[in-house]
Amino acid sequence: MSDSLDSRVTVADIAAEAGVSRATVSKVLNGRSDVAPATRSQIEALLATRGYVPTKRTKRPLHLPLPRVAPRRGGLLELVVSDVNSPWAAEVIRGAEQEARSARVGVVVSVLDSGPGHGQQWLEDIADRAPGGVILALSELNPADRSHIAKLALPAVLVDPVGDADGSIPSIGAGNWGGGMVAAQHLLELGHRRIGMITGPMRLLCSQARLAGYRAAVERAGITLDDDLVHHGDFHYGAGFEKAGILLDRADPPTAIFAGNDEQALGVYAAIQERGLRVPTDVSVVGFDDVPMAQWMAPPLTTVRQPIAKMAALAVRSLLGHQDGTEMTEGRVELSTKLVVRSSTHSCR
């Protein structure tokens, strides 16, 4: 027994053979990200070949290959969101975390206040944490931010919605134009001719594209578009409630409302019910996103499904591929959307 203990490989042995400090070996064992990739690979190889066995007081190695399990990847991924309380962000986090967990990698979520004036300290803070990659699920990313990301050499992927897409950072999104068009077409096929729309913030490309799809469907049906039926929101419940109230209080209110996302659709429901009206008997409603709450609304919401969790999962895969030496594809990957018909739309013929 004592001979076995005496021959056990120690952290000091690994450090001496690798030519590094014992603290550096401990960082690798504890999954710390602040170790150079080449040094980490060298230490992990030595730990595996020398048969290092952790003591009871040592954390289980995060990066050592286990029997019949693929080798673990190094470091953490950082997911940056601008509104952690939104249903959309919750789906992004879920998709990223599930994909990362299957690859045995951790995800750290950071919340960045949206809007101008946040400066670039947040990017420097991320660089100091040295994640293996960054997923940017932000409503704002200005040219200065993009330039700074390039200078810091941070592997990064954008997930919609974004306000600008110049191709300098790979992005993953959904077919917003097609989704807007299919939503309006569905209402037109039910006989609706006065269809209100509550967009998201018009600085965002996704909002612009959904509105353009709605316009294309209405014009294709030979209907003169009434611009007064279009109101700009902000993707939040309050805007849906307020803008729907304006539409419903018109002398000639719409028979259907297309909300730019599901959270605004929930506000539309409240505005309709406050006026003693019913969905869909009096007013049909269509949303966009198909977040989980859409199927729990009363009545369940007809909406355009965009694969939010899948977009986040693809972002994780892209970054993990980069860690393995695969070049990240520049430009944009766009996933298809799908209309999910539930009980919130009704024929008005």
Secondary structure as UniProt FT lines:
FT   HELIX           2..6
FT   HELIX           11..18
FT   HELIX           22..29
FT   TURN            30..31
FT   HELIX           37..49
FT   TURN            50..51
FT   TURN            56..57
FT   TURN            67..68
FT   STRAND          76..81
FT   TURN            84..85
FT   HELIX           87..102
FT   TURN            103..104
FT   STRAND          106..111
FT   TURN            116..117
FT   HELIX           121..129
FT   STRAND          133..137
FT   HELIX           143..152
FT   STRAND          156..159
FT   STRAND          171..174
FT   HELIX           176..189
FT   TURN            190..191
FT   STRAND          195..199
FT   TURN            202..203
FT   HELIX           205..220
FT   TURN            221..222
FT   HELIX           227..229
FT   STRAND          230..232
FT   HELIX           237..248
FT   STRAND          256..259
FT   HELIX           262..274
FT   TURN            275..276
FT   TURN            279..282
FT   STRAND          284..289
FT   HELIX           292..295
FT   STRAND          302..305
FT   HELIX           308..323
FT   TURN            324..325
FT   STRAND          332..335
FT   STRAND          338..340
//
